[in-house]
Amino acid sequence: MVNEGKGRLFRRKDGKYLVYLPKDLAEDSMFPFKGADTIFVKVSFLLGDSKLLVEKWPQET
C-alpha cells in the first residue's frame, strides 16, 4: 500500500498551478478518489499551516 509520495506543485507559463501526484499513489487500491480520469476537487488550507486539504467536490443535484 502506498499512502504517501513525493509530488510537485508548479506554475505553468499560462499562470495556472498544477499539482502532480506520483502514479503509484494515485493508482493504489486505497486511494480515495476513484473513477473517471478527471475529478473536481476542493483545495483549501489553514492560514499559517503548510498543508493542503484536497476533497472531492460535492456533486450538485
Backbone as a chain_set.jsonl record, in Angstrom:
{"seq": "MVNEGKGRLFRRKDGKYLVYLPKDLAEDSMFPFKGADTIFVKVSFLLGDSKLLVEKWPQET", "coords": {"N": [[0.846, -1.178, 0.0], [0.532, 2.194, -0.837], [0.682, 5.15, 0.736], [1.718, 7.649, 0.738], [3.725, 9.976, -1.105], [6.173, 11.61, -3.177], [5.27, 14.473, -4.642], [4.561, 17.245, -6.844], [4.23, 20.755, -7.055], [3.648, 23.159, -9.377], [4.029, 26.126, -11.388], [2.515, 26.908, -14.41], [3.301, 28.229, -17.713], [1.114, 29.715, -18.504], [0.186, 30.758, -16.172], [-1.398, 29.177, -14.541], [-1.623, 26.844, -11.812], [-0.434, 23.592, -11.126], [-0.85, 20.438, -9.531], [1.02, 17.64, -9.184], [0.733, 14.184, -8.717], [2.339, 11.219, -7.574], [2.296, 8.342, -9.657], [2.118, 5.755, -8.523], [0.934, 6.325, -6.068], [-1.569, 7.494, -6.776], [-2.757, 5.384, -8.136], [-3.046, 3.408, -6.299], [-4.896, 0.906, -4.565], [-6.23, 1.81, -2.311], [-6.461, 4.524, -2.601], [-8.297, 7.503, -2.23], [-9.827, 8.723, -4.318], [-11.692, 7.64, -6.903], [-12.574, 6.308, -10.149], [-13.41, 8.312, -12.863], [-11.125, 9.84, -15.287], [-10.818, 12.509, -14.771], [-11.459, 14.422, -11.945], [-13.308, 16.662, -10.047], [-12.089, 18.745, -7.517], [-11.974, 20.144, -4.21], [-9.775, 22.436, -2.878], [-8.12, 23.458, -0.026], [-6.695, 25.421, 2.691], [-5.259, 26.085, 5.918], [-4.599, 29.175, 7.409], [-1.235, 29.952, 7.955], [-0.458, 27.324, 8.136], [1.285, 24.517, 6.696], [0.037, 22.728, 5.015], [-2.077, 21.25, 2.533], [-5.504, 20.68, 1.982], [-7.288, 18.346, 0.263], [-10.281, 17.644, -1.196], [-12.958, 15.699, -2.54], [-15.024, 17.382, -4.804], [-18.272, 18.346, -3.975], [-21.036, 16.866, -5.607], [-23.393, 18.537, -7.58], [-26.93, 18.597, -7.298]], "CA": [[0.0, 0.0, 0.0], [1.268, 3.451, -0.933], [-0.185, 6.209, 1.256], [2.386, 8.94, 0.582], [4.682, 10.028, -2.206], [6.715, 12.937, -3.475], [4.621, 15.084, -5.795], [5.135, 18.531, -7.238], [3.35, 21.883, -7.345], [4.402, 24.09, -10.215], [3.283, 27.127, -12.136], [2.674, 26.809, -15.86], [3.548, 29.501, -18.397], [-0.135, 30.484, -18.594], [-0.141, 31.255, -14.853], [-2.128, 28.193, -13.746], [-0.811, 25.964, -10.977], [-0.794, 22.18, -11.201], [-0.3, 19.543, -8.524], [1.267, 16.308, -9.727], [0.821, 13.106, -7.74], [3.013, 10.039, -8.108], [1.408, 7.339, -10.235], [1.906, 4.676, -7.559], [-0.004, 6.819, -5.062], [-2.89, 7.704, -7.37], [-3.311, 4.115, -8.616], [-3.147, 2.468, -5.192], [-6.285, 0.479, -4.361], [-6.819, 2.544, -1.193], [-6.522, 5.948, -2.924], [-9.709, 7.864, -2.008], [-10.533, 9.21, -5.497], [-11.831, 6.562, -7.885], [-13.487, 6.569, -11.246], [-13.035, 8.963, -14.124], [-9.785, 10.408, -15.417], [-10.856, 13.852, -14.201], [-12.335, 14.556, -10.793], [-13.254, 18.011, -9.49], [-11.724, 18.704, -6.11], [-11.902, 21.373, -3.432], [-8.464, 22.546, -2.252], [-8.148, 24.503, 0.999], [-5.586, 25.401, 3.643], [-5.414, 26.934, 7.082], [-3.604, 30.235, 7.442], [-0.077, 29.649, 8.776], [-0.149, 25.895, 8.077], [1.969, 24.145, 5.45], [-0.677, 21.572, 4.468], [-3.245, 21.446, 1.678], [-6.567, 19.696, 2.134], [-7.907, 18.088, -1.038], [-11.509, 16.882, -1.018], [-13.787, 15.586, -3.731], [-16.005, 18.46, -4.888], [-19.623, 17.758, -3.877], [-21.811, 16.91, -6.849], [-24.647, 19.304, -7.497], [-28.104, 17.797, -7.655]], "C": [[0.895, 1.247, 0.0], [0.348, 4.555, -0.417], [0.521, 7.557, 1.317], [3.383, 8.851, -0.552], [5.124, 11.454, -2.431], [6.082, 13.445, -4.767], [5.284, 16.414, -6.105], [4.007, 19.533, -7.476], [4.155, 22.838, -8.2], [3.478, 25.003, -10.984], [3.596, 26.99, -13.616], [2.918, 28.196, -16.445], [2.3, 30.361, -18.496], [-0.618, 30.978, -17.224], [-0.931, 30.292, -13.977], [-1.143, 27.352, -12.941], [-1.338, 24.544, -11.097], [-0.138, 21.427, -10.06], [-0.175, 18.171, -9.178], [1.418, 15.318, -8.593], [1.558, 11.935, -8.358], [1.997, 8.996, -8.577], [1.102, 6.231, -9.241], [0.903, 5.076, -6.479], [-1.416, 6.88, -5.635], [-3.546, 6.406, -7.841], [-3.394, 3.055, -7.526], [-4.62, 2.136, -4.942], [-6.974, 1.233, -3.231], [-6.895, 4.055, -1.438], [-7.983, 6.386, -2.893], [-10.481, 8.345, -3.227], [-10.529, 8.13, -6.567], [-12.668, 7.043, -9.064], [-12.836, 7.202, -12.448], [-11.604, 9.476, -14.104], [-9.705, 11.8, -14.793], [-11.877, 13.894, -13.078], [-12.196, 15.988, -10.278], [-12.994, 17.91, -7.996], [-11.776, 20.104, -5.507], [-10.542, 21.365, -2.737], [-8.519, 23.709, -1.264], [-6.919, 24.373, 1.892], [-5.935, 26.305, 4.811], [-4.285, 27.949, 7.092], [-2.476, 29.873, 8.417], [0.319, 28.181, 8.775], [0.507, 25.569, 6.744], [1.335, 22.915, 4.818], [-1.814, 22.037, 3.569], [-4.238, 20.345, 1.978], [-7.251, 19.56, 0.779], [-9.097, 17.168, -0.807], [-12.244, 16.793, -2.343], [-14.841, 16.68, -3.691], [-17.396, 17.836, -4.841], [-20.379, 17.911, -5.2], [-23.081, 17.711, -6.625], [-25.793, 18.441, -7.936], [-29.004, 18.53, -8.594]], "O": [[1.877, 1.329, 0.739], [-0.658, 4.868, -1.054], [-0.013, 8.509, 1.886], [3.83, 7.762, -0.912], [4.51, 12.394, -1.925], [6.332, 12.911, -5.847], [6.412, 16.678, -5.69], [2.963, 19.19, -8.03], [5.229, 23.281, -7.795], [2.306, 24.697, -11.203], [4.755, 26.958, -14.03], [2.761, 29.208, -15.761], [2.392, 31.586, -18.565], [-1.703, 31.55, -17.121], [-1.118, 30.556, -12.789], [0.01, 27.171, -13.332], [-2.547, 24.325, -11.162], [0.987, 21.732, -9.665], [-1.159, 17.615, -9.665], [2.139, 15.568, -7.627], [1.417, 11.682, -9.554], [0.958, 8.807, -7.946], [-0.047, 5.808, -9.122], [0.111, 4.248, -6.029], [-2.355, 6.365, -5.028], [-4.772, 6.338, -7.936], [-3.774, 1.917, -7.802], [-5.487, 2.996, -5.093], [-8.203, 1.288, -3.202], [-7.351, 4.792, -0.565], [-8.832, 5.71, -3.474], [-11.71, 8.376, -3.176], [-9.472, 7.754, -7.075], [-13.372, 8.05, -8.981], [-11.845, 6.702, -12.982], [-10.959, 9.539, -13.058], [-8.641, 12.219, -14.338], [-13.017, 13.457, -13.241], [-11.079, 16.471, -10.094], [-13.6, 17.095, -7.3], [-11.64, 21.108, -6.206], [-10.194, 20.387, -2.075], [-8.918, 24.816, -1.625], [-6.205, 23.371, 1.862], [-6.797, 27.178, 4.706], [-3.137, 27.606, 6.81], [-2.737, 29.528, 9.569], [1.34, 27.826, 9.363], [0.299, 26.282, 5.763], [2.022, 22.138, 4.155], [-2.431, 23.076, 3.806], [-3.85, 19.199, 2.205], [-7.735, 20.542, 0.218], [-8.95, 16.059, -0.292], [-12.164, 17.702, -3.17], [-15.483, 16.887, -2.661], [-17.675, 16.896, -5.585], [-20.351, 18.973, -5.823], [-23.753, 17.569, -5.603], [-25.648, 17.632, -8.852], [-30.04, 18.001, -8.996]]}, "num_chains": 1, "name": "protein.A"}
